[in-house]
Amino acid sequence: MKQKNIHSPAFKRITVTDPLFSHYTSIVAEKLIPYQWNVLNDCEPDTEKSFCVANFRIAAGEMEGSHRGMVFSDTDLYKWIETLAYCLERGEALEYKAHAEEMIELISRAQESDGYVNTYFSVNCPDRKWTNFTEGHELYSAGHLIEAAVAYFHATGNRHLLEVACRFADLIYIKFTSGGEFENACPGHQEIELALMKLSDCTGEKKYADLARHFLAVRGNSSRFLEKNLRDQGRNRIFPEFADYDARYAQSHLPPAEQTTAEGHAVRAMYMFSAMADVARTYGDDALVESCVRLWNNLTQKRMYITGGIGSSGYLERFTVDYDLPNDRMYCESCASVGLMMFGQRMAALTGDATYYDAVELALCNTVLAGIAAEGDKYFYVNPLEVWPDNCLTGTSMAHVKPVRQPWFACACCPANIARTLASLGQYIYAQDEKSVYINQYISSELCSDVRGAEISIKLHSDLLTDGKIQILIGSDKSQPFTLRIRIPSYLKNPAFLFNGKAITPVIENGYAVIAISREGEQVLEMQGSVAPNWMAANAKVRADAGKIALMYGPYVYCFEEADNGSGLPLLYASGSSCAVPDAPAEGLPGSMPTLVVQGKRLDSGVGDALYGSPSFRLSDVELKAVPYALWCNRTPGEMIVWLNAVVP
């Protein structure tokens, strides 16, 4: 496969103006950065303690004590710095730059003389460094340090954290490549692989990309390295739940190029698949390309929820088998949907195929947005499609499902991951190569960039959910030709185009409408199509959704909340032929998203207050109201359901 050179424009050159998404991108700088800073410093009241900054102070010799919190808690600070970097690049949250540089100095002081950085092992058990690859997360944490360093350097030009990251990466290169002490070892939790690819791009040092490729190459070999490494830990185990650990959990059951199904821990899988796509593109590795395509198809066609959520097991946050997609006790970690977005973006860059962005859009517009409260101060780790608050009980199999968002978590990967995704949202809207600009999401926004020596501007205004219209103002300071490639989403029916007021029929290539831009000045492109609410059914093999239907409007899945429809939501029925009518936005929800009103039914079994009795079923007419799943639980908490029972003709 001929590799593409598709990449993201600089974040500082993208401005999000969309009513819904600008709300979320603006609260990153206004609320998430200060709120998460307080949490990391353990000064946010009534919130789970982080111990993160304190751990670095202890590792730097500036405080007494032992490491507390998760073994990988260092990454919470790294992701905060990365998120802030994206804000700083756009000129936002500037008052927190001094805090970031204070933290960078602290991380530098906590770094050991050989380049090693990890507060858990440095403080609590320095004699066990590089011994527990399966549970220790040393390489995972190093990956997030690298990502933060690259982002901060791009945003500010400050090289200090980048130098810290390079010293650590150099140490890892020596220890883990051929001839090194751990040449057959691989990370228990993938992440460093994709981070090393970023570091290689940033520094121009090919050895970092070679190291990422090496970690993939040694994974899944016949030695069963991670399983053996876990057995060797004896009494030094970190995670008791790993008693049932198997090779599939960490995607080490087969070499990556031979894998055919999405297995194991969903976040680990997404980070590894993302790195596979990066490595495949850099090295022209056709075997990895073919594996990425197989894995993507299995993932999105047999193991993904309608919301773009992935990872159906509440035990060990993992995939199970094809079509096993329960709605009320699923996991669908927010981080996993962020990972799906990362994988899909890379597959589109690898292949030039716009259809990969269908799943990226699903994940973004549903699970990722649902993972954060409209106010920005509370989060979902788990994203179910059906919630009955009364049975979300601690100490049971439902303990992982929360009926309301939480202010923080002991394992705090999701809040920081959502923050860095929203802060860098522009990378999922636009891309470019040597002669083209790609529009991948219909999120109203503006782009300024350079293409073929010309300074170009794009002003995208989307009214897809109101009148099915997209308007794009295209400006160029030269007559140097370039092409605009506009993704045609699957839900947009009968698209028609006007260019400077005249109808055109553009070529459709790999899911993109291709329009040639060849003169300077401002030009206007309009795309008009039909976007209507529609009912969806699942494959008959999805047992949880048999006889059920779900409502979508464009890329947005809609849900039914107790606040609008009363309790007992599993008793609701609707016909797949009934018309869902857009109505005024629900009061108190951001973004002016319409509600959907549909005529439905409510079931009465006739049993009354008895636990069991003779059936006497009756269906009564009710008017049902649905809101975007992305915005659920931002009003009065209560029951929620996505899949309704279908009235069968």
C-alpha positions in Angstrom: 0.0 0.0 0.0 1.3 3.4 -0.9 1.4 5.4 2.4 -0.3 8.7 2.7 1.2 11.9 4.2 -2.0 13.0 5.9 -1.5 15.0 9.1 -3.2 17.4 11.5 -2.8 21.2 11.2 -1.4 23.1 14.2 -4.0 23.4 16.9 -3.5 27.1 17.2 -4.8 27.5 13.7 -8.2 25.9 14.4 -11.1 27.6 16.2 -14.2 25.7 17.2 -17.4 27.7 16.9 -20.0 25.0 17.0 -22.6 25.8 19.8 -22.3 22.3 21.4 -18.6 21.6 20.9 -17.4 25.1 21.7 -19.2 24.8 25.0 -17.1 21.8 25.8 -13.8 23.0 24.4 -14.2 26.3 26.2 -14.7 24.7 29.6 -11.4 22.9 29.3 -9.5 26.1 29.8 -12.1 27.7 32.0 -13.0 24.8 34.3 -11.2 21.5 33.7 -7.7 22.9 33.9 -8.2 24.7 37.3 -10.4 21.9 38.7 -8.0 19.1 37.8 -5.1 21.2 39.0 -6.8 21.4 42.4 -7.5 17.7 42.4 -3.9 16.8 41.6 -2.8 19.0 44.5 -5.3 17.4 46.8 -7.1 20.7 47.5 -10.4 20.2 45.9 -13.0 19.6 48.7 -15.2 16.4 48.8 -13.1 14.8 46.0 -11.1 11.6 45.9 -7.5 12.2 46.9 -5.0 12.1 44.0 -1.6 12.3 45.8 -0.2 12.9 42.4 1.9 16.1 42.9 2.8 15.0 46.4 4.2 11.7 45.0 6.5 13.8 42.8 7.6 15.9 45.7 8.5 12.8 47.7 10.4 11.3 44.7 12.3 14.6 44.4 13.3 14.4 48.1 11.3 17.5 49.0 8.8 15.7 51.2 8.8 12.7 53.5 6.4 9.8 52.9 5.5 6.9 50.7 3.9 6.8 47.3 0.1 6.7 47.5 -2.5 6.2 44.9 -2.4 4.1 41.7 0.8 2.7 40.4 0.3 4.8 37.3 -0.9 8.0 39.0 2.1 10.0 37.5 0.1 10.0 34.2 -2.6 12.2 35.7 -0.1 15.1 35.9 1.3 14.2 32.5 -2.1 14.4 30.8 -2.9 17.6 32.7 0.3 19.2 31.2 -0.6 17.8 27.7 -4.1 19.3 28.0 -2.8 22.6 29.1 -0.3 22.6 26.2 -3.2 22.4 23.7 -4.9 25.3 25.5 -1.7 27.4 25.6 -1.1 26.8 21.9 -4.5 28.6 21.3 -3.7 31.3 23.8 -5.9 30.0 26.6 -5.4 29.2 30.3 -2.2 31.3 30.2 -2.4 31.9 33.9 -1.6 28.1 34.4 1.6 28.2 32.4 3.7 29.0 35.5 2.2 26.1 37.3 3.1 23.8 34.4 6.6 24.9 34.4 6.8 24.5 38.1 5.6 20.9 37.6 8.1 20.4 34.8 10.9 21.5 37.1 9.6 19.1 39.7 9.4 16.2 37.3 13.0 17.0 36.3 14.1 16.9 40.0 12.3 13.6 40.5 14.2 12.1 37.5 17.0 9.8 38.5 20.5 10.2 37.2 20.1 7.5 34.5 16.9 9.1 33.2 14.4 6.9 35.0 11.1 8.6 36.0 8.4 6.8 38.0 7.4 7.9 41.5 5.9 4.6 42.5 9.1 2.6 42.0 11.5 5.4 42.9 9.8 5.9 46.3 8.3 2.6 47.4 10.4 -0.1 45.8 13.5 1.1 43.9 14.8 -2.5 44.0 11.9 -3.7 41.8 12.3 -1.3 38.9 12.0 -3.1 35.6 10.8 -6.3 37.2 7.0 -6.2 36.9 6.3 -5.4 33.2 2.8 -6.9 33.4 1.4 -4.8 36.2 4.0 -2.0 36.8 2.9 0.4 34.1 6.5 1.9 33.9 6.4 2.0 30.1 2.8 3.1 30.0 3.6 6.0 32.3 6.7 6.8 30.2 4.5 7.0 27.2 2.2 9.7 28.7 5.3 11.6 29.8 6.5 11.6 26.2 3.1 12.7 24.9 3.0 15.6 27.4 6.6 16.6 26.5 5.9 16.7 22.8 2.7 18.7 23.2 4.3 21.2 25.5 7.3 21.7 23.2 5.0 22.3 20.2 2.9 24.7 22.2 5.6 26.8 23.9 9.0 25.9 22.4 10.2 25.0 25.9 12.4 22.0 25.6 12.9 21.1 29.3 10.2 18.4 29.6 11.2 17.2 26.1 14.7 16.7 27.3 13.4 14.8 30.4 11.4 12.6 28.1 14.3 12.0 25.7 16.6 11.0 28.5 14.0 8.5 29.7 13.4 7.2 26.2 17.1 6.8 25.6 17.4 4.7 28.8 14.5 2.6 27.6 16.1 2.2 24.1 19.3 0.9 25.7 17.5 -1.5 28.0 14.9 -2.9 25.6 16.3 -3.1 22.1 18.4 -5.9 20.7 21.3 -6.7 23.0 19.7 -4.9 25.9 18.9 -6.3 29.3 15.2 -6.7 28.4 15.2 -7.2 24.7 12.4 -9.7 24.8 10.1 -7.7 27.1 7.0 -5.7 26.1 4.7 -3.4 28.0 1.8 -4.9 30.0 -0.2 -1.8 29.2 0.5 -0.4 25.7 0.9 3.4 25.2 4.6 4.0 24.9 4.5 2.7 21.3 2.3 5.5 19.9 4.1 8.1 22.1 7.5 7.0 20.7 6.2 7.6 17.2 5.3 11.1 18.2 8.7 11.6 19.8 10.4 10.4 16.6 8.4 12.9 14.5 9.1 15.7 16.9 12.9 15.1 17.3 13.7 13.5 13.9 15.3 10.6 15.8 14.5 7.4 13.9 15.6 5.3 16.9 12.4 6.2 18.8 10.3 4.9 16.0 12.5 1.8 15.8 11.9 1.2 19.5 8.1 1.4 19.0 8.3 -1.1 16.1 10.5 -3.3 18.3 7.8 -3.4 21.1 5.3 -4.5 18.6 7.6 -7.1 17.1 8.3 -8.9 20.4 4.7 -8.8 21.5 2.9 -12.1 21.2 5.9 -14.3 20.5 5.9 -17.9 21.7 7.7 -17.1 25.0 4.4 -15.8 26.6 6.6 -13.1 28.2 3.9 -11.2 30.2 2.2 -14.3 31.6 5.6 -15.7 32.8 6.5 -12.3 34.2 3.3 -12.1 36.2 4.0 -15.6 37.7 7.5 -14.5 38.7 6.1 -11.7 40.9 5.3 -13.9 43.8 4.2 -11.8 46.8 5.0 -8.5 44.9 1.7 -8.6 42.9 0.0 -5.2 42.4 -3.5 -6.1 41.1 -5.3 -9.0 42.8 -7.9 -9.0 40.0 -5.2 -10.3 37.7 -5.7 -13.8 39.1 -7.5 -14.6 35.9 -4.9 -12.9 33.7 -4.5 -14.4 30.2 -2.5 -13.5 27.1 -5.6 -12.1 25.3 -6.1 -9.5 28.1 -3.0 -7.6 27.0 -3.2 -8.6 23.3 -0.1 -10.8 23.6 -1.8 -14.0 22.5 -0.5 -13.5 18.9 2.0 -11.2 17.1 0.1 -8.0 16.3 0.3 -8.7 12.5 -1.5 -12.0 13.0 -4.4 -10.8 15.2 -7.9 -10.9 13.8 -10.2 -9.9 16.6 -10.3 -7.1 19.2 -9.4 -8.9 22.4 -8.7 -8.1 26.1 -8.6 -4.8 27.8 -10.2 -2.3 25.5 -8.0 0.7 26.2 -4.8 -1.4 25.8 -6.1 -2.7 22.5 -6.9 0.8 21.1 -3.5 2.2 22.1 -1.7 -0.8 20.5 -3.8 -0.7 17.3 -3.1 3.1 17.0 0.6 2.4 17.3 0.3 -0.4 14.7 -1.2 2.1 12.3 1.5 4.6 12.9 4.3 2.0 12.5 2.6 0.6 9.4 2.6 4.1 7.8 6.1 4.9 8.7 7.7 1.6 7.7 5.3 0.7 4.8 4.5 -2.5 6.6 1.7 -4.1 4.6 1.2 -7.0 7.1 0.5 -4.5 9.8 -1.9 -2.6 7.5 -3.8 -5.7 6.8 -4.0 -6.6 10.5 -5.2 -3.0 11.3 -8.0 -3.3 8.7 -9.1 -6.8 10.0 -9.1 -5.5 13.6 -11.0 -2.4 12.8 -13.7 -4.4 10.9 -14.1 -6.8 13.8 -14.2 -4.0 16.3 -16.7 -1.8 14.6 -18.9 -4.5 12.9 -19.2 -7.0 15.8 -17.9 -5.5 19.1 -19.0 -1.9 19.2 -22.0 -0.3 20.7 -24.3 2.0 18.8 -22.8 4.9 20.7 -19.2 4.1 19.7 -18.6 2.5 23.1 -16.3 -0.5 23.3 -15.4 -3.0 26.0 -18.5 -4.9 27.0 -17.3 -6.6 30.2 -17.6 -5.1 33.6 -14.9 -7.4 34.7 -11.4 -6.4 33.7 -12.7 -3.7 31.3 -12.4 -6.0 28.3 -13.9 -7.3 25.1 -15.7 -10.7 25.3 -17.0 -12.3 22.1 -18.7 -11.0 18.9 -22.1 -9.5 19.4 -22.0 -9.7 23.2 -23.2 -6.1 23.9 -25.3 -6.0 27.1 -26.8 -2.6 27.9 -27.1 -2.3 31.6 -23.9 -3.8 33.0 -21.5 -3.1 30.2 -18.2 -1.1 30.7 -17.5 1.1 27.7 -14.8 3.0 29.5 -14.5 6.6 28.4 -10.8 6.1 27.7 -11.7 3.2 25.3 -13.8 5.5 23.2 -11.0 8.1 23.1 -8.7 5.2 22.0 -11.2 4.3 19.2 -11.1 7.9 18.0 -7.3 7.7 18.0 -7.3 4.4 16.0 -9.9 5.6 13.5 -8.0 8.9 12.9 -4.8 7.0 12.2 -6.6 4.5 9.9 -8.0 7.4 7.8 -4.5 8.9 7.7 -3.0 5.6 6.7 -5.5 4.8 3.9 -7.1 8.1 2.9 -10.5 6.6 3.5 -13.1 8.9 5.0 -15.3 6.1 6.3 -13.1 5.5 9.3 -14.4 8.8 10.6 -17.9 7.3 10.9 -16.9 5.5 14.1 -14.7 8.4 15.3 -17.8 10.6 15.0 -20.0 8.1 16.8 -17.5 7.9 19.7 -17.0 11.6 20.0 -20.7 12.7 19.7 -21.9 10.1 22.2 -19.7 8.3 24.6 -16.9 10.8 24.9 -19.2 13.8 25.5 -21.4 11.7 27.8 -18.2 11.1 29.9 -18.2 14.7 31.2 -20.8 16.8 32.8 -22.0 20.0 31.1 -20.3 21.9 33.9 -17.0 20.1 33.5 -16.5 19.1 37.1 -17.9 15.5 37.1 -17.2 12.4 35.0 -18.4 9.0 33.9 -15.8 6.2 33.8 -18.4 3.7 32.6 -21.0 4.5 29.9 -24.0 2.2 30.0 -27.0 2.4 27.7 -29.5 1.6 30.4 -29.5 2.8 34.0 -31.7 1.8 36.9 -30.2 3.9 39.8 -31.6 1.7 42.5 -29.6 -1.4 41.4 -26.2 0.4 41.0 -25.1 -1.0 44.3 -21.6 -1.2 45.7 -20.4 -4.7 46.5 -22.4 -6.2 43.7 -21.8 -6.9 40.0 -23.3 -3.5 39.2 -20.9 -1.5 41.4 -19.0 -0.2 38.3 -22.1 1.5 36.9 -22.8 4.9 38.4 -26.2 6.6 38.0 -24.6 10.1 38.2 -21.2 11.4 37.2 -18.4 11.4 39.8 -16.2 14.3 40.9 -13.0 12.1 40.5 -11.8 8.5 40.6 -9.0 6.7 42.4 -8.1 5.5 38.9 -8.4 8.9 37.2 -7.4 8.1 33.6 -10.8 9.1 32.1 -11.2 12.7 33.3 -7.7 13.6 32.0 -8.2 11.7 28.8 -11.5 13.4 28.0 -9.9 16.8 28.8 -6.9 16.3 26.4 -9.3 15.0 23.7 -11.6 18.0 23.9 -8.6 20.4 24.1 -7.2 18.9 20.9 -10.5 18.5 19.1 -9.4 20.3 15.9 -7.2 17.3 14.9 -10.4 15.3 14.4 -12.1 18.0 12.3 -9.4 18.8 9.8 -6.4 17.2 8.2 -4.2 18.0 5.3 -1.5 16.6 3.0 0.8 18.2 0.4 -2.1 19.4 -1.8 -5.3 18.8 0.0 -7.3 19.9 3.0 -9.7 17.3 4.5 -12.9 18.1 6.4 -13.7 15.0 8.5 -16.3 16.3 11.0 -19.2 18.7 10.5 -18.4 20.7 13.6 -18.6 24.5 12.9 -15.1 25.8 13.0 -12.4 27.9 11.3 -9.0 26.8 10.0 -6.1 28.8 8.7 -3.2 26.9 7.1 -0.6 26.7 4.4 -1.1 24.5 1.4 1.3 24.4 -1.6 2.7 27.8 -0.5 -0.7 29.5 -0.3 -2.2 30.8 2.9 -5.7 29.4 3.0 -8.7 29.8 5.3 -11.7 27.6 5.8 -14.9 28.8 7.6 -17.2 25.8 8.2 -20.8 26.4 9.3 -22.9 23.3 9.8 -26.7 23.2 10.2 -27.0 19.5 9.6 -29.6 18.9 12.3 -31.8 21.8 11.4 -31.8 22.1 7.6 -29.2 19.6 6.3 -27.0 22.4 5.1 -23.2 22.9 5.2 -21.6 26.2 4.1 -17.9 26.5 3.7 -16.2 29.8 3.0 -12.8 29.1 1.3 -10.2 31.8 1.2 -6.7 31.8 -0.5 -4.1 34.5 -0.9 -2.8 32.9 -4.2 -4.2 31.2 -7.3 -2.1 28.1 -6.4 -4.5 25.2 -6.8 -5.3 22.7 -4.1 -8.2 20.3 -3.4 -10.8 20.3 -0.7 -11.9 16.9 0.4 -15.2 16.8 2.3 -16.3 13.6 4.0 -19.8 12.4 3.0 -21.2 10.9 6.2 -23.4 7.9 5.9 -26.4 9.6 7.5 -26.5 12.5 4.9 -28.9 11.4 2.1 -28.9 12.8 -1.4 -26.1 15.3 -1.0 -26.0 18.1 -3.6 -23.4 20.8 -4.1 -23.3 24.5 -5.0 -19.9 26.1 -5.7 -20.1 29.9 -6.0 -23.9 29.6 -6.6 -23.6 27.0 -9.4 -24.5 23.3 -9.1 -21.6 20.9 -9.4 -21.2 17.2 -9.2 -17.8 16.5 -7.5 -15.9 13.2 -7.8 -16.4 11.0 -4.8 -13.1 9.4 -3.8 -12.7 7.1 -0.7 -15.8 8.7 0.9 -14.7 12.3 0.2 -16.2 14.8 -2.2 -13.2 16.3 -4.0 -13.4 19.9 -5.1 -10.6 21.7 -6.9 -9.8 25.3 -5.6 -7.8 27.2 -8.2 -8.1 30.9 -7.7 -7.4 33.4 -4.9 -10.0 35.3 -2.9 -13.1 34.0 -1.2 -15.3 31.3 -2.6 -18.4 29.6 -1.3 -19.2 25.9 -1.3 -22.5 24.7 0.0 -23.6 21.1 0.5 -27.3 20.4 1.0 -28.8 17.0 1.9 -31.3 15.3 4.0 -30.7 14.4 7.7 -33.7 13.0 9.5 -34.2 11.2 12.8 -34.3 7.4 12.2 -34.8 4.2 14.1 -32.1 1.7 14.3 -32.2 -2.1 15.0 -29.2 -4.3 15.9 -28.0 -7.5 14.2 -30.1 -10.5 15.2 -27.0 -11.9 16.9 -27.0 -9.1 19.5 -29.1 -10.8 22.0 -29.5 -7.8 24.3 -31.2 -5.8 21.6 -33.5 -8.5 20.2 -36.8 -6.9 19.4 -35.6 -3.4 20.3 -35.0 -0.2 18.4 -32.9 2.9 19.1 -33.3 6.5 17.9 -30.6 8.4 16.1 -30.4 11.9 14.6 -27.3 12.2 12.4 -24.4 10.9 14.4 -26.2 11.4 17.7 -27.8 8.6 19.6 -30.8 9.7 21.6 -32.0 8.3 24.9 -35.0 8.4 27.1 -34.7 9.8 30.6 -36.9 9.5 33.6 -37.0 13.3 33.8 -39.1 13.4 30.6 -40.8 10.0 30.6 -41.4 8.9 34.1 -39.9 5.7 35.8 -40.1 2.2 34.5 -38.4 2.9 31.2 -38.1 -0.8 30.2 -42.0 -0.7 29.9 -41.8 1.7 27.0 -42.5 0.6 23.4 -42.3 2.4 20.0 -42.8 1.5 16.4 -39.9 1.6 14.0 -42.3 3.3 11.5 -43.3 6.0 13.9 -42.1 9.5 13.1 -39.7 11.2 15.6 -40.3 15.0 15.4 -37.5 17.5 16.4 -38.6 19.8 19.1 -37.2 22.6 21.2 -34.0 21.9 23.2 -34.4 20.7 26.7 -33.9 23.4 29.3 -30.5 23.5 30.9 -28.6 21.4 28.3 -25.8 23.0 26.3 -25.6 23.4 22.5 -29.2 24.0 21.5 -29.6 20.3 20.5 -33.2 19.5 19.6 -35.2 17.0 21.6 -37.1 14.3 19.7 -40.8 13.6 20.4 -42.4 10.3 19.4 -45.7 8.6 20.0 -45.2 5.4 21.9 -46.7 2.9 24.2 -46.4 1.9 27.9 -46.9 -1.7 28.9 -49.0 -2.8 31.9 -48.6 -6.5 32.7 -51.8 -6.5 34.7 -50.1 -8.2 37.7 -50.4 -5.1 39.9 -48.4 -5.2 43.2 -48.0 -8.9 43.2 -44.5 -10.3 42.3 -46.1 -12.8 39.9 -49.6 -13.3 38.5 -51.6 -14.2 35.5 -50.7 -12.0 32.5 -53.1 -9.4 31.3 -51.0 -7.2 29.1 -52.2 -3.8 28.1 -50.5 -1.0 26.0 -51.5 2.6 26.6 -50.6 5.5 24.4 -47.9 7.9 25.6 -45.8 10.7 24.2 -42.1 10.0 24.6 -39.3 12.6 24.6 -35.7 11.8 23.8 -32.5 13.8 24.4 -29.0 13.3 23.1 -27.2 10.5 24.9 -24.2 12.8 25.1 -26.2 15.0 27.4 -27.9 12.5 29.7 -27.8 13.0 33.4 -27.2 16.7 33.3 -30.7 17.5 34.8 -32.6 15.6 37.5 -30.8 12.2 37.9 -32.9 9.1 37.3 -33.4 6.2 34.9 -32.1 6.2 31.4 -32.5 3.9 28.4 -31.4 3.9 24.8 -33.0 0.7 23.4 -36.8 0.6 23.5 -39.0 -2.4 22.9 -40.3 -2.4 19.4 -44.0 -2.6 18.5 -44.0 -5.4 15.9 -46.7 -5.1 13.2 
